[in-house]
Amino acid sequence: MQVSVLASGSTGNTSLIETGQHKILMDAGLSGKKIKTLLSEVGVDIKDIDMVFLSHDHSDHSKGLGVLMRRYPQIAAFANSGTWEYLTETQKIGQIPVEQINIIEPGQTKTFGDLDVTAFATSHDAAQPQYYVFTSGGKRIAFLTDTGYVSRKVKSVIEDADAYLMEFNYDDMMLRNGPYSWSLKQRILSDVGHLSNDDAGQALLDVVTSKTEHIFLAHRSQHNNTAKLAYNAAKKIMVDGDANLPSDVKIVLTDPIQPTNLVQI
């Protein structure tokens, strides 16, 4: 597989996953036009995208999905029934072409040629949030953001992956001392909120192994975190700590507007 995190942060999230047979988007939280531009920056034509997997209904993950489905009929879009029901009833992303709607429920694994996709439930204040493990050619990458905590069940699904995209949303002290209202701070800190740098690092400590070569630090808050704080927390907990990681493991910072290079997994 090849992976590029096209955009990641509170303003919008989308990633590209390439296998020999597929070009897939993980989430579509920017405008269709912006997603097309980001794909072109890594050498991919949006007309070649054949699948989109949606994590949940929040706009920073779903905003562009309706446009992409209506404009590019080759795209098969996947989410669970709760997410589709909410999006259909609210028309939050406009009219959704029924023939492009596909369902994958938490706990299911579906096979698409050279790609296996496993869905798992997360804990977030959305209709029915879930994330995915993508497997192809014997390699696995696990995506996990927008969750207040990482349960033992989730860890059992994502453990021993070759790569992780993990939420490093906030630095605890920056959030607590920052400008947000106390009610918003409570939401972020709650079990249906987001992962702090330390929480993410500790969760990864339980699942990474000697085969893990890439860790993407994702969904970083622009108000309550910095790239340096996220990177240092990950390095301190995992590289300098007790994680069973290869010496050349790569910790990759992601950006709200700039795609990462295509990384071979």
C-alpha positions in Angstrom: 0.0 0.0 0.0 0.9 3.7 -0.4 -0.6 6.3 1.9 -0.7 10.1 2.0 -2.5 12.0 4.7 -3.9 14.8 2.5 -5.2 17.0 5.3 -5.6 16.4 9.0 -6.9 18.7 11.7 -9.9 20.4 13.2 -10.7 22.1 9.9 -10.9 19.0 7.7 -9.6 15.4 7.3 -9.0 13.2 4.4 -6.3 10.6 3.5 -5.4 8.6 0.3 -4.8 4.9 0.4 -3.5 3.2 -2.8 -3.3 -0.6 -3.5 -2.7 -2.3 -6.8 -6.4 -2.3 -7.6 -7.9 0.6 -5.6 -7.5 4.3 -4.8 -9.4 5.0 -1.7 -10.2 8.1 0.4 -10.4 7.8 4.2 -12.9 10.5 5.1 -13.8 13.6 3.0 -13.9 16.5 5.3 -13.0 19.3 2.9 -14.7 20.7 -0.1 -14.7 18.5 -3.3 -12.6 21.1 -5.0 -10.0 21.1 -2.2 -9.8 17.3 -2.1 -9.3 17.3 -5.9 -6.4 19.8 -5.5 -4.8 17.8 -2.7 -5.0 14.6 -4.7 -3.3 16.3 -7.7 -0.5 17.4 -5.4 0.4 13.8 -4.8 -0.1 12.8 -8.5 -3.6 11.3 -8.3 -6.6 12.2 -10.5 -9.8 12.3 -8.5 -11.5 10.4 -11.3 -9.4 7.4 -10.2 -10.8 7.3 -6.7 -13.2 4.3 -6.5 -14.0 4.1 -2.8 -14.5 6.4 0.2 -14.7 5.2 3.8 -16.4 7.6 6.2 -15.7 7.5 9.9 -18.6 9.7 11.2 -20.9 12.5 10.3 -19.1 15.5 11.7 -18.4 18.0 9.0 -14.6 18.0 9.3 -14.8 14.3 8.1 -17.9 14.3 5.9 -18.3 17.8 4.3 -17.2 16.9 0.8 -18.7 13.4 0.6 -22.0 14.4 -1.0 -20.3 16.5 -3.7 -17.9 13.7 -4.5 -20.7 11.1 -4.7 -22.8 13.3 -7.0 -20.0 14.4 -9.2 -18.1 11.1 -9.5 -20.5 8.2 -9.9 -17.7 5.6 -9.9 -17.2 6.2 -6.2 -18.7 3.6 -3.8 -19.1 5.2 -0.4 -19.0 3.1 2.8 -20.2 3.9 6.3 -22.3 2.2 9.0 -26.1 2.2 9.0 -26.3 4.7 11.8 -24.2 7.3 10.0 -26.0 6.9 6.7 -29.4 7.2 8.5 -28.3 10.4 10.1 -26.8 11.9 7.0 -29.9 10.9 4.9 -32.4 12.3 7.4 -30.6 15.6 8.0 -29.4 16.0 4.4 -26.3 17.5 6.0 -24.3 16.7 2.9 -27.2 17.1 0.5 -28.9 14.5 -1.6 -26.9 11.2 -1.5 -27.1 8.9 -4.6 -28.7 5.8 -3.1 -26.9 3.5 -5.6 -23.5 4.6 -4.2 -24.3 4.0 -0.6 -22.7 0.9 0.9 -22.8 -0.3 4.5 -20.0 -1.7 6.7 -20.9 -2.2 10.3 -18.6 -2.2 13.4 -17.0 -5.6 13.7 -17.3 -6.5 10.0 -14.4 -7.2 7.6 -15.1 -6.8 3.9 -12.8 -7.8 1.0 -12.4 -5.8 -2.2 -10.0 -7.7 -4.4 -6.5 -7.0 -2.9 -7.9 -5.0 0.0 -9.5 -6.1 3.3 -11.2 -3.4 5.4 -12.2 -4.0 9.1 -14.5 -1.5 10.8 -14.5 -0.9 14.6 -16.6 1.3 16.8 -15.1 4.3 18.6 -16.3 6.6 21.4 -17.2 10.1 20.1 -20.3 12.4 20.2 -21.4 11.5 16.7 -24.3 9.4 15.4 -22.3 6.1 15.1 -18.6 6.7 14.9 -16.2 4.0 13.6 -12.8 3.7 12.1 -11.0 1.2 10.0 -8.0 -1.1 9.5 -6.9 -1.4 5.9 -5.0 -4.6 4.9 -3.3 -5.3 1.5 -0.3 -7.3 0.4 0.2 -8.5 4.0 0.5 -5.0 5.3 -1.9 -3.2 7.7 -2.6 0.4 8.5 -5.0 1.4 11.3 -6.8 4.8 11.4 -8.0 6.1 14.7 -9.0 9.7 15.5 -12.1 11.3 17.2 -12.4 9.1 20.2 -12.4 10.0 23.9 -10.5 6.8 24.9 -9.1 3.6 23.3 -10.8 0.5 24.7 -9.3 -2.9 25.1 -11.5 -4.1 22.3 -10.2 -1.4 19.9 -6.7 -2.2 20.9 -7.2 -5.9 20.1 -8.4 -4.8 16.5 -5.6 -2.4 15.8 -2.6 -4.1 17.5 0.5 -5.2 15.5 -0.1 -3.0 12.5 2.6 -1.8 10.2 1.4 1.8 10.4 -0.9 3.9 12.5 -2.7 7.1 11.9 -3.5 8.2 15.5 -5.2 11.3 16.9 -2.8 13.5 18.9 -5.5 16.2 19.3 -4.4 18.3 22.3 -1.8 19.1 24.9 -3.6 18.8 28.3 -2.1 22.0 29.8 -2.7 24.0 26.6 -6.4 22.9 26.5 -7.0 23.6 30.2 -5.3 27.0 30.1 -6.6 28.0 26.6 -9.4 30.2 25.4 -12.2 27.6 25.0 -15.3 27.7 27.2 -15.3 25.3 30.1 -18.2 23.4 28.5 -16.2 22.8 25.3 -13.1 21.8 27.3 -15.2 19.3 29.2 -16.5 17.9 25.9 -13.0 17.5 24.5 -11.7 15.9 27.7 -14.7 13.5 28.0 -15.0 9.9 27.0 -16.8 11.0 23.8 -14.2 13.7 23.0 -10.7 13.5 21.7 -7.3 12.0 22.6 -4.6 14.1 24.2 -0.9 13.7 23.2 -0.3 11.5 26.3 -3.4 9.4 25.9 -2.6 8.7 22.3 1.0 7.8 23.1 0.0 5.5 25.9 -2.6 3.8 23.7 0.0 3.2 21.0 2.4 1.8 23.5 0.0 -1.1 24.0 -0.4 -1.9 20.3 2.8 -1.2 18.4 5.3 -4.0 17.7 8.6 -4.4 16.1 6.9 -4.5 12.7 5.4 -1.0 13.1 7.4 1.4 10.8 5.2 4.5 10.5 3.1 6.5 13.0 1.2 9.5 11.6 0.3 12.1 14.2 -3.1 13.3 13.1 -6.1 15.6 13.9 -3.9 18.1 15.9 -5.8 21.0 17.3 -4.6 24.4 16.0 -5.6 26.0 19.3 -4.7 23.4 21.9 -1.5 21.8 20.5 1.6 22.3 18.5 3.5 20.0 16.2 6.5 20.1 18.5 4.5 19.1 21.6 2.8 16.2 19.7 6.0 15.0 18.3 7.9 15.2 21.5 5.2 13.4 23.4 5.1 10.5 20.9 8.9 10.3 20.8 9.2 10.3 24.6 6.6 7.7 25.2 7.4 5.3 22.3 10.8 5.9 20.9 12.6 6.8 24.1 10.3 4.7 26.3 9.4 1.0 26.4 7.7 0.4 23.1 8.9 -2.5 21.0 9.6 -0.5 17.9 12.3 -0.7 15.2 15.1 1.8 15.6 14.2 3.5 12.3 10.5 3.9 13.1 9.2 7.1 11.4 7.0 9.5 13.3 5.2 11.6 10.6 3.6 15.0 11.3 0.5 15.7 9.4 -0.9 19.1 8.4 -4.3 20.8 8.0 -3.6 22.0 4.4 -0.5 20.2 3.2 -0.4 16.5 2.2 2.3 14.2 3.3 4.5 12.5 0.8 3.2 9.1 -0.5 4.5 6.6 2.0 5.0 2.9 1.2 3.5 0.8 3.9 
